[in-house]
Amino acid sequence: MKKIHKVAVNTLIVAMFLGLGGCSGMSTQGKSTAIGAGVGAVGGSVLTGGSTAGTIGGAVVGGVIGHEIKK
């Protein structure tokens, strides 16, 4: 089960970086929000053992923090 979790987290990280490649036309604040949401999702997933609620909650909190930092 640990191996599956590591593979899932690594896949999410790779997908996040590939997705951010499409952010070249975004504003700085939009980029920060997207990065914060991605990092928050990974962090929430890791901290809660892969729970869906933890991943979504982490994404929301990370997105808000990323949005507020670049105001």
Secondary structure, 3 states (H helix, E strand, C coil): CHHHHHHHHHHHHHHHHHHHHHHCCCCHHHHHHHHHHHHHHHHHHHHCCCCHHHHHHHHHHHHHHHHHHCC
